[in-house]
Amino acid sequence: MAHNPTKELLIIHQGALGDFVAIFPAIIRLKKYYQQVDVLCQTQLGKLAAKLDLVRQWYPLEAASFASLYTDEIDHSVKSAFKRYAKIVLFSRSRQLEQSLNRITGDRCLRLPPQPPAAKPIHITTNALQHLVREGLLGEEDAALTDSGSSIHSQASKERPAAREKILIHPGSGSIRKRWPIAQFKQIESVLKSRGLKPEFILGPADLDLANHLTHQSQIIHVCSDLLDLVDLYQSAGGYIGNDSGASHLAAFMGLPTVVIFGPADPARWKPNGPSVEVVRPELECRPCFEIDASNCPVPKCLDDTLPRAVIETFYRIYNEA
Protein backbone atom coordinates (compact mmCIF):
# COMPACT_ATOMS: atom_id res chain seq x y z
CA MET A 1 0.00 0.00 0.00
CA ALA A 2 1.17 3.51 -0.76
CA HIS A 3 1.75 5.83 2.17
CA ASN A 4 -0.29 8.98 1.57
CA PRO A 5 -2.04 9.74 4.86
CA THR A 6 -4.84 12.23 4.17
CA LYS A 7 -7.85 10.86 6.08
CA GLU A 8 -8.87 10.42 9.69
CA LEU A 9 -9.61 7.12 11.45
CA LEU A 10 -11.32 6.35 14.74
CA ILE A 11 -10.65 3.22 16.80
CA ILE A 12 -13.25 2.15 19.35
CA HIS A 13 -11.96 -0.25 22.00
CA GLN A 14 -13.99 -1.43 24.99
CA GLY A 15 -11.30 -3.57 26.64
CA ALA A 16 -9.06 -3.14 29.66
CA LEU A 17 -5.38 -2.18 29.78
CA GLY A 18 -3.77 -5.39 28.53
CA ASP A 19 -6.15 -5.81 25.60
CA PHE A 20 -5.74 -2.15 24.68
CA VAL A 21 -1.93 -2.14 24.81
CA ALA A 22 -1.97 -5.26 22.64
CA ILE A 23 -3.34 -3.22 19.73
CA PHE A 24 -0.71 -0.47 20.04
CA PRO A 25 1.35 -2.07 17.25
CA ALA A 26 -1.74 -1.89 15.02
CA ILE A 27 -2.25 1.79 15.88
CA ILE A 28 1.38 2.57 15.01
CA ARG A 29 1.01 0.86 11.63
CA LEU A 30 -2.32 2.55 10.89
CA LYS A 31 -0.70 5.95 11.42
CA LYS A 32 1.29 5.34 8.24
CA TYR A 33 -1.93 5.41 6.23
CA TYR A 34 -4.10 7.93 8.09
CA GLN A 35 -3.39 11.57 8.79
CA GLN A 36 -4.94 11.27 12.24
CA VAL A 37 -5.86 8.26 14.39
CA ASP A 38 -8.19 8.91 17.33
CA VAL A 39 -9.64 6.51 19.89
CA LEU A 40 -12.81 6.01 21.93
CA CYS A 41 -11.97 4.01 25.05
CA GLN A 42 -11.86 4.17 28.85
CA THR A 43 -10.65 7.56 30.08
CA GLN A 44 -7.46 6.22 31.67
CA LEU A 45 -6.57 4.39 28.47
CA GLY A 46 -7.23 7.44 26.32
CA LYS A 47 -4.90 9.53 28.46
CA LEU A 48 -2.29 6.78 28.20
CA ALA A 49 -2.48 6.60 24.41
CA ALA A 50 -2.14 10.38 24.16
CA LYS A 51 0.83 10.48 26.54
CA LEU A 52 2.62 7.86 24.45
CA ASP A 53 1.86 9.93 21.31
CA LEU A 54 -0.16 7.13 19.76
CA VAL A 55 -3.28 9.23 19.19
CA ARG A 56 -4.04 12.93 18.85
CA GLN A 57 -7.55 12.87 20.29
CA TRP A 58 -9.46 10.49 22.54
CA TYR A 59 -13.09 10.24 23.64
CA PRO A 60 -14.19 8.87 27.06
CA LEU A 61 -16.15 5.65 26.73
CA GLU A 62 -17.82 6.34 30.10
CA ALA A 63 -19.49 9.56 28.89
CA ALA A 64 -23.28 9.45 28.82
CA SER A 65 -23.37 10.75 25.26
CA PHE A 66 -21.65 7.60 23.98
CA ALA A 67 -24.07 5.36 25.86
CA SER A 68 -26.68 6.72 23.45
CA LEU A 69 -25.09 4.56 20.73
CA TYR A 70 -27.05 1.68 22.27
CA THR A 71 -30.36 3.51 21.87
CA ASP A 72 -32.55 4.70 19.02
CA GLU A 73 -31.80 8.35 19.88
CA ILE A 74 -28.07 8.84 19.34
CA ASP A 75 -26.67 12.02 20.85
CA HIS A 76 -26.25 14.80 18.28
CA SER A 77 -22.68 15.57 19.41
CA VAL A 78 -21.71 11.94 18.86
CA LYS A 79 -23.16 11.99 15.34
CA SER A 80 -21.28 15.18 14.51
CA ALA A 81 -17.98 13.88 15.90
CA PHE A 82 -18.13 10.51 14.14
CA LYS A 83 -19.18 11.74 10.71
CA ARG A 84 -15.73 13.28 10.15
CA TYR A 85 -13.97 9.91 10.10
CA ALA A 86 -13.24 8.11 6.85
CA LYS A 87 -13.24 4.82 8.74
CA ILE A 88 -14.17 3.56 12.21
CA VAL A 89 -12.55 0.37 13.47
CA LEU A 90 -14.67 -1.16 16.22
CA PHE A 91 -13.07 -3.85 18.39
CA SER A 92 -16.24 -5.40 19.77
CA ARG A 93 -18.60 -8.36 19.61
CA SER A 94 -21.63 -6.05 19.65
CA ARG A 95 -23.50 -6.16 16.36
CA GLN A 96 -25.93 -3.58 17.74
CA LEU A 97 -23.11 -1.08 18.25
CA GLU A 98 -21.82 -1.74 14.74
CA GLN A 99 -25.27 -1.08 13.28
CA SER A 100 -25.63 2.18 15.22
CA LEU A 101 -22.26 3.41 13.99
CA ASN A 102 -23.06 2.50 10.40
CA ARG A 103 -26.32 4.45 10.59
CA ILE A 104 -24.29 7.51 11.53
CA THR A 105 -21.41 7.07 9.11
CA GLY A 106 -23.00 5.44 6.09
CA ASP A 107 -21.46 1.99 6.53
CA ARG A 108 -17.93 3.23 7.29
CA CYS A 109 -17.65 1.12 10.47
CA LEU A 110 -15.58 -2.08 10.44
CA ARG A 111 -16.20 -4.41 13.39
CA LEU A 112 -13.35 -6.73 14.38
CA PRO A 113 -13.24 -9.39 17.10
CA PRO A 114 -11.36 -8.04 20.14
CA GLN A 115 -9.74 -11.44 20.63
CA PRO A 116 -9.25 -14.55 18.52
CA PRO A 117 -11.35 -17.61 19.44
CA ALA A 118 -10.12 -19.16 22.69
CA ALA A 119 -9.24 -22.44 21.03
CA LYS A 120 -6.82 -20.81 18.56
CA PRO A 121 -3.18 -20.32 19.63
CA ILE A 122 -2.93 -17.04 17.72
CA HIS A 123 -1.58 -13.92 19.38
CA ILE A 124 -4.13 -11.18 20.07
CA THR A 125 -1.99 -8.59 18.26
CA THR A 126 -1.40 -10.82 15.26
CA ASN A 127 -5.14 -11.44 15.10
CA ALA A 128 -5.84 -7.70 14.90
CA LEU A 129 -3.13 -7.09 12.30
CA GLN A 130 -4.30 -9.92 10.07
CA HIS A 131 -7.90 -8.66 10.14
CA LEU A 132 -6.77 -5.15 9.25
CA VAL A 133 -4.71 -6.47 6.34
CA ARG A 134 -7.62 -8.56 5.05
CA GLU A 135 -9.90 -5.53 5.19
CA GLY A 136 -7.39 -3.43 3.24
CA LEU A 137 -6.54 -0.99 6.03
CA LEU A 138 -2.94 -2.23 6.23
CA GLY A 139 -0.51 -3.62 3.70
CA GLU A 140 0.77 -7.19 3.66
CA GLU A 141 4.11 -5.97 5.00
CA ASP A 142 2.34 -4.80 8.17
CA ALA A 143 1.01 -8.21 9.17
CA ALA A 144 4.14 -9.67 10.76
CA LEU A 145 4.51 -9.20 14.50
CA THR A 146 8.13 -9.05 15.61
CA ASP A 147 9.82 -8.05 18.85
CA SER A 148 12.03 -5.56 17.08
CA GLY A 149 12.02 -2.20 18.78
CA SER A 150 12.79 -0.40 15.53
CA SER A 151 9.21 -0.46 14.23
CA ILE A 152 6.80 -1.27 17.03
CA HIS A 153 8.30 0.44 20.04
CA SER A 154 10.22 3.40 18.68
CA GLN A 155 7.57 5.86 19.86
CA ALA A 156 7.46 4.59 23.44
CA SER A 157 10.96 3.38 24.29
CA LYS A 158 13.25 5.74 26.15
CA GLU A 159 16.98 5.74 26.80
CA ARG A 160 17.87 3.54 29.74
CA PRO A 161 17.84 5.64 32.93
CA ALA A 162 20.96 6.43 34.90
CA ALA A 163 19.41 4.55 37.84
CA ARG A 164 18.91 1.35 35.87
CA GLU A 165 19.33 -0.62 39.09
CA LYS A 166 15.69 0.17 39.98
CA ILE A 167 13.75 -3.03 39.19
CA LEU A 168 9.96 -2.91 39.41
CA ILE A 169 8.05 -5.94 40.71
CA HIS A 170 4.30 -6.25 40.14
CA PRO A 171 2.84 -9.19 42.12
CA GLY A 172 -0.77 -8.48 41.16
CA SER A 173 -3.00 -9.07 38.16
CA GLY A 174 -6.48 -8.23 36.96
CA SER A 175 -7.41 -11.81 37.89
CA ILE A 176 -6.27 -13.55 41.06
CA ARG A 177 -6.13 -16.75 39.01
CA LYS A 178 -2.97 -15.42 37.34
CA ARG A 179 -1.12 -14.51 40.53
CA TRP A 180 2.15 -16.22 41.34
CA PRO A 181 2.40 -16.55 45.15
CA ILE A 182 3.49 -13.31 46.82
CA ALA A 183 6.07 -15.24 48.85
CA GLN A 184 7.85 -16.09 45.59
CA PHE A 185 7.99 -12.43 44.60
CA LYS A 186 9.49 -11.61 47.99
CA GLN A 187 12.20 -14.18 47.30
CA ILE A 188 12.87 -12.42 44.00
CA GLU A 189 13.17 -9.13 45.88
CA SER A 190 15.71 -10.62 48.30
CA VAL A 191 17.88 -12.04 45.53
CA LEU A 192 17.86 -8.78 43.56
CA LYS A 193 18.87 -6.84 46.68
CA SER A 194 21.67 -9.29 47.42
CA ARG A 195 23.06 -8.63 43.94
CA GLY A 196 23.13 -4.87 44.30
CA LEU A 197 19.87 -3.97 42.55
CA LYS A 198 17.02 -1.93 44.01
CA PRO A 199 13.70 -3.73 43.67
CA GLU A 200 10.50 -1.76 44.26
CA PHE A 201 6.94 -3.09 44.31
CA ILE A 202 3.97 -1.82 42.28
CA LEU A 203 0.38 -2.33 43.36
CA GLY A 204 -2.67 -1.33 41.36
CA PRO A 205 -6.25 -0.76 42.57
CA ALA A 206 -7.01 -4.50 42.21
CA ASP A 207 -3.92 -5.56 44.19
CA LEU A 208 -4.31 -3.69 47.48
CA ASP A 209 -4.96 -6.93 49.39
CA LEU A 210 -1.30 -7.79 48.77
CA ALA A 211 -0.11 -4.74 50.72
CA ASN A 212 -0.54 -6.68 53.97
CA HIS A 213 2.17 -9.08 52.78
CA LEU A 214 4.62 -6.26 52.07
CA THR A 215 5.28 -4.85 55.51
CA HIS A 216 9.05 -4.66 55.82
CA GLN A 217 10.29 -1.14 56.44
CA SER A 218 12.93 -1.43 53.72
CA GLN A 219 10.36 -2.23 51.02
CA ILE A 220 9.39 0.53 48.62
CA ILE A 221 5.79 0.19 47.45
CA HIS A 222 4.18 2.30 44.72
CA VAL A 223 0.37 2.30 44.69
CA CYS A 224 -0.56 3.44 41.18
CA SER A 225 -4.18 4.26 40.43
CA ASP A 226 -3.28 6.53 37.52
CA LEU A 227 -1.73 5.07 34.39
CA LEU A 228 0.19 8.26 33.69
CA ASP A 229 1.97 7.85 37.03
CA LEU A 230 2.77 4.28 36.02
CA VAL A 231 4.31 5.51 32.76
CA ASP A 232 6.53 7.92 34.68
CA LEU A 233 7.57 5.13 37.02
CA TYR A 234 8.47 2.85 34.12
CA GLN A 235 10.55 5.58 32.52
CA SER A 236 12.64 5.77 35.70
CA ALA A 237 13.28 2.02 35.95
CA GLY A 238 15.77 -0.42 34.50
CA GLY A 239 13.70 -3.61 34.47
CA TYR A 240 10.41 -5.26 35.35
CA ILE A 241 9.14 -8.59 36.71
CA GLY A 242 5.44 -9.37 37.04
CA ASN A 243 2.47 -11.62 36.39
CA ASP A 244 0.44 -11.78 33.20
CA SER A 245 -1.33 -8.43 33.52
CA GLY A 246 -2.03 -5.14 31.80
CA ALA A 247 0.84 -3.55 33.73
CA SER A 248 3.21 -6.13 32.23
CA HIS A 249 1.96 -5.40 28.72
CA LEU A 250 2.68 -1.71 29.24
CA ALA A 251 6.14 -2.32 30.73
CA ALA A 252 7.08 -4.50 27.75
CA PHE A 253 5.74 -2.01 25.21
CA MET A 254 7.72 0.79 26.81
CA GLY A 255 10.92 -1.14 26.26
CA LEU A 256 11.79 -2.32 29.77
CA PRO A 257 13.57 -5.68 30.05
CA THR A 258 10.44 -7.56 31.10
CA VAL A 259 9.92 -11.02 32.60
CA VAL A 260 6.31 -12.20 32.77
CA ILE A 261 5.21 -15.17 34.86
CA PHE A 262 2.42 -17.02 33.08
CA GLY A 263 0.13 -19.45 34.82
CA PRO A 264 -3.25 -20.56 33.41
CA ALA A 265 -3.27 -18.13 30.45
CA ASP A 266 -1.67 -18.99 27.12
CA PRO A 267 1.49 -16.99 26.31
CA ALA A 268 1.05 -17.93 22.64
CA ARG A 269 -2.01 -15.66 22.74
CA TRP A 270 -1.07 -13.14 25.43
CA LYS A 271 2.70 -12.66 25.60
CA PRO A 272 3.34 -8.89 25.87
CA ASN A 273 4.89 -7.14 22.88
CA GLY A 274 8.28 -5.56 23.42
CA PRO A 275 11.92 -5.51 22.34
CA SER A 276 13.09 -7.38 25.47
CA VAL A 277 10.41 -9.71 26.84
CA GLU A 278 10.61 -13.25 28.18
CA VAL A 279 7.91 -15.53 29.55
CA VAL A 280 8.49 -17.98 32.38
CA ARG A 281 6.11 -20.94 32.51
CA PRO A 282 6.84 -24.63 33.20
CA GLU A 283 6.44 -27.21 30.43
CA LEU A 284 3.18 -29.03 31.12
CA GLU A 285 1.01 -31.52 29.28
CA CYS A 286 -2.21 -29.69 30.10
CA ARG A 287 -3.25 -26.80 27.87
CA PRO A 288 -3.67 -23.29 29.31
CA CYS A 289 -7.15 -23.16 30.80
CA PHE A 290 -7.79 -19.53 31.73
CA GLU A 291 -10.13 -18.79 28.82
CA ILE A 292 -11.93 -22.14 28.76
CA ASP A 293 -12.39 -23.04 32.46
CA ALA A 294 -14.02 -20.99 35.21
CA SER A 295 -11.35 -21.74 37.82
CA ASN A 296 -7.82 -23.04 38.19
CA CYS A 297 -6.93 -26.58 39.14
CA PRO A 298 -6.94 -27.37 42.90
CA VAL A 299 -3.15 -27.50 42.58
CA PRO A 300 -2.19 -25.15 39.71
CA LYS A 301 1.12 -26.62 38.63
CA CYS A 302 1.53 -23.88 36.03
CA LEU A 303 2.08 -21.49 38.96
CA ASP A 304 3.35 -23.82 41.70
CA ASP A 305 6.08 -25.32 39.50
CA THR A 306 7.47 -21.92 38.49
CA LEU A 307 10.62 -21.48 40.56
CA PRO A 308 12.15 -18.17 41.64
CA ARG A 309 15.50 -19.39 40.30
CA ALA A 310 14.05 -19.68 36.78
CA VAL A 311 12.61 -16.16 37.00
CA ILE A 312 15.90 -14.69 38.26
CA GLU A 313 17.98 -16.45 35.61
CA THR A 314 15.65 -15.29 32.85
CA PHE A 315 15.63 -11.74 34.13
CA TYR A 316 19.40 -11.42 34.36
CA ARG A 317 19.83 -12.82 30.87
CA ILE A 318 17.68 -10.12 29.24
CA TYR A 319 18.72 -7.40 31.69
CA ASN A 320 22.40 -7.86 30.88
CA GLU A 321 21.69 -7.97 27.15
CA ALA A 322 19.68 -4.74 27.16
C-alpha positions in Angstrom: 0.0 0.0 0.0 1.2 3.5 -0.8 1.8 5.8 2.2 -0.3 9.0 1.6 -2.0 9.7 4.9 -4.8 12.2 4.2 -7.8 10.9 6.1 -8.9 10.4 9.7 -9.6 7.1 11.4 -11.3 6.4 14.7 -10.6 3.2 16.8 -13.2 2.1 19.3 -12.0 -0.2 22.0 -14.0 -1.4 25.0 -11.3 -3.6 26.6 -9.1 -3.1 29.7 -5.4 -2.2 29.8 -3.8 -5.4 28.5 -6.2 -5.8 25.6 -5.7 -2.1 24.7 -1.9 -2.1 24.8 -2.0 -5.3 22.6 -3.3 -3.2 19.7 -0.7 -0.5 20.0 1.4 -2.1 17.2 -1.7 -1.9 15.0 -2.2 1.8 15.9 1.4 2.6 15.0 1.0 0.9 11.6 -2.3 2.5 10.9 -0.7 5.9 11.4 1.3 5.3 8.2 -1.9 5.4 6.2 -4.1 7.9 8.1 -3.4 11.6 8.8 -4.9 11.3 12.2 -5.9 8.3 14.4 -8.2 8.9 17.3 -9.6 6.5 19.9 -12.8 6.0 21.9 -12.0 4.0 25.1 -11.9 4.2 28.9 -10.6 7.6 30.1 -7.5 6.2 31.7 -6.6 4.4 28.5 -7.2 7.4 26.3 -4.9 9.5 28.5 -2.3 6.8 28.2 -2.5 6.6 24.4 -2.1 10.4 24.2 0.8 10.5 26.5 2.6 7.9 24.4 1.9 9.9 21.3 -0.2 7.1 19.8 -3.3 9.2 19.2 -4.0 12.9 18.8 -7.5 12.9 20.3 -9.5 10.5 22.5 -13.1 10.2 23.6 -14.2 8.9 27.1 -16.2 5.7 26.7 -17.8 6.3 30.1 -19.5 9.6 28.9 -23.3 9.4 28.8 -23.4 10.7 25.3 -21.6 7.6 24.0 -24.1 5.4 25.9 -26.7 6.7 23.5 -25.1 4.6 20.7 -27.1 1.7 22.3 -30.4 3.5 21.9 -32.6 4.7 19.0 -31.8 8.3 19.9 -28.1 8.8 19.3 -26.7 12.0 20.9 -26.2 14.8 18.3 -22.7 15.6 19.4 -21.7 11.9 18.9 -23.2 12.0 15.3 -21.3 15.2 14.5 -18.0 13.9 15.9 -18.1 10.5 14.1 -19.2 11.7 10.7 -15.7 13.3 10.2 -14.0 9.9 10.1 -13.2 8.1 6.9 -13.2 4.8 8.7 -14.2 3.6 12.2 -12.6 0.4 13.5 -14.7 -1.2 16.2 -13.1 -3.9 18.4 -16.2 -5.4 19.8 -18.6 -8.4 19.6 -21.6 -6.1 19.6 -23.5 -6.2 16.4 -25.9 -3.6 17.7 -23.1 -1.1 18.3 -21.8 -1.7 14.7 -25.3 -1.1 13.3 -25.6 2.2 15.2 -22.3 3.4 14.0 -23.1 2.5 10.4 -26.3 4.4 10.6 -24.3 7.5 11.5 -21.4 7.1 9.1 -23.0 5.4 6.1 -21.5 2.0 6.5 -17.9 3.2 7.3 -17.6 1.1 10.5 -15.6 -2.1 10.4 -16.2 -4.4 13.4 -13.4 -6.7 14.4 -13.2 -9.4 17.1 -11.4 -8.0 20.1 -9.7 -11.4 20.6 -9.3 -14.6 18.5 -11.4 -17.6 19.4 -10.1 -19.2 22.7 -9.2 -22.4 21.0 -6.8 -20.8 18.6 -3.2 -20.3 19.6 -2.9 -17.0 17.7 -1.6 -13.9 19.4 -4.1 -11.2 20.1 -2.0 -8.6 18.3 -1.4 -10.8 15.3 -5.1 -11.4 15.1 -5.8 -7.7 14.9 -3.1 -7.1 12.3 -4.3 -9.9 10.1 -7.9 -8.7 10.1 -6.8 -5.1 9.3 -4.7 -6.5 6.3 -7.6 -8.6 5.0 -9.9 -5.5 5.2 -7.4 -3.4 3.2 -6.5 -1.0 6.0 -2.9 -2.2 6.2 -0.5 -3.6 3.7 0.8 -7.2 3.7 4.1 -6.0 5.0 2.3 -4.8 8.2 1.0 -8.2 9.2 4.1 -9.7 10.8 4.5 -9.2 14.5 8.1 -9.0 15.6 9.8 -8.1 18.8 12.0 -5.6 17.1 12.0 -2.2 18.8 12.8 -0.4 15.5 9.2 -0.5 14.2 6.8 -1.3 17.0 8.3 0.4 20.0 10.2 3.4 18.7 7.6 5.9 19.9 7.5 4.6 23.4 11.0 3.4 24.3 13.3 5.7 26.1 17.0 5.7 26.8 17.9 3.5 29.7 17.8 5.6 32.9 21.0 6.4 34.9 19.4 4.5 37.8 18.9 1.4 35.9 19.3 -0.6 39.1 15.7 0.2 40.0 13.7 -3.0 39.2 10.0 -2.9 39.4 8.0 -5.9 40.7 4.3 -6.3 40.1 2.8 -9.2 42.1 -0.8 -8.5 41.2 -3.0 -9.1 38.2 -6.5 -8.2 37.0 -7.4 -11.8 37.9 -6.3 -13.5 41.1 -6.1 -16.7 39.0 -3.0 -15.4 37.3 -1.1 -14.5 40.5 2.2 -16.2 41.3 2.4 -16.5 45.2 3.5 -13.3 46.8 6.1 -15.2 48.8 7.9 -16.1 45.6 8.0 -12.4 44.6 9.5 -11.6 48.0 12.2 -14.2 47.3 12.9 -12.4 44.0 13.2 -9.1 45.9 15.7 -10.6 48.3 17.9 -12.0 45.5 17.9 -8.8 43.6 18.9 -6.8 46.7 21.7 -9.3 47.4 23.1 -8.6 43.9 23.1 -4.9 44.3 19.9 -4.0 42.6 17.0 -1.9 44.0 13.7 -3.7 43.7 10.5 -1.8 44.3 6.9 -3.1 44.3 4.0 -1.8 42.3 0.4 -2.3 43.4 -2.7 -1.3 41.4 -6.2 -0.8 42.6 -7.0 -4.5 42.2 -3.9 -5.6 44.2 -4.3 -3.7 47.5 -5.0 -6.9 49.4 -1.3 -7.8 48.8 -0.1 -4.7 50.7 -0.5 -6.7 54.0 2.2 -9.1 52.8 4.6 -6.3 52.1 5.3 -4.8 55.5 9.1 -4.7 55.8 10.3 -1.1 56.4 12.9 -1.4 53.7 10.4 -2.2 51.0 9.4 0.5 48.6 5.8 0.2 47.4 4.2 2.3 44.7 0.4 2.3 44.7 -0.6 3.4 41.2 -4.2 4.3 40.4 -3.3 6.5 37.5 -1.7 5.1 34.4 0.2 8.3 33.7 2.0 7.8 37.0 2.8 4.3 36.0 4.3 5.5 32.8 6.5 7.9 34.7 7.6 5.1 37.0 8.5 2.8 34.1 10.5 5.6 32.5 12.6 5.8 35.7 13.3 2.0 36.0 15.8 -0.4 34.5 13.7 -3.6 34.5 10.4 -5.3 35.3 9.1 -8.6 36.7 5.4 -9.4 37.0 2.5 -11.6 36.4 0.4 -11.8 33.2 -1.3 -8.4 33.5 -2.0 -5.1 31.8 0.8 -3.6 33.7 3.2 -6.1 32.2 2.0 -5.4 28.7 2.7 -1.7 29.2 6.1 -2.3 30.7 7.1 -4.5 27.8 5.7 -2.0 25.2 7.7 0.8 26.8 10.9 -1.1 26.3 11.8 -2.3 29.8 13.6 -5.7 30.0 10.4 -7.6 31.1 9.9 -11.0 32.6 6.3 -12.2 32.8 5.2 -15.2 34.9 2.4 -17.0 33.1 0.1 -19.5 34.8 -3.2 -20.6 33.4 -3.3 -18.1 30.5 -1.7 -19.0 27.1 1.5 -17.0 26.3 1.1 -17.9 22.6 -2.0 -15.7 22.7 -1.1 -13.1 25.4 2.7 -12.7 25.6 3.3 -8.9 25.9 4.9 -7.1 22.9 8.3 -5.6 23.4 11.9 -5.5 22.3 13.1 -7.4 25.5 10.4 -9.7 26.8 10.6 -13.3 28.2 7.9 -15.5 29.5 8.5 -18.0 32.4 6.1 -20.9 32.5 6.8 -24.6 33.2 6.4 -27.2 30.4 3.2 -29.0 31.1 1.0 -31.5 29.3 -2.2 -29.7 30.1 -3.2 -26.8 27.9 -3.7 -23.3 29.3 -7.2 -23.2 30.8 -7.8 -19.5 31.7 -10.1 -18.8 28.8 -11.9 -22.1 28.8 -12.4 -23.0 32.5 -14.0 -21.0 35.2 -11.4 -21.7 37.8 -7.8 -23.0 38.2 -6.9 -26.6 39.1 -6.9 -27.4 42.9 -3.1 -27.5 42.6 -2.2 -25.2 39.7 1.1 -26.6 38.6 1.5 -23.9 36.0 2.1 -21.5 39.0 3.3 -23.8 41.7 6.1 -25.3 39.5 7.5 -21.9 38.5 10.6 -21.5 40.6 12.1 -18.2 41.6 15.5 -19.4 40.3 14.1 -19.7 36.8 12.6 -16.2 37.0 15.9 -14.7 38.3 18.0 -16.4 35.6 15.7 -15.3 32.9 15.6 -11.7 34.1 19.4 -11.4 34.4 19.8 -12.8 30.9 17.7 -10.1 29.2 18.7 -7.4 31.7 22.4 -7.9 30.9 21.7 -8.0 27.1 19.7 -4.7 27.2 
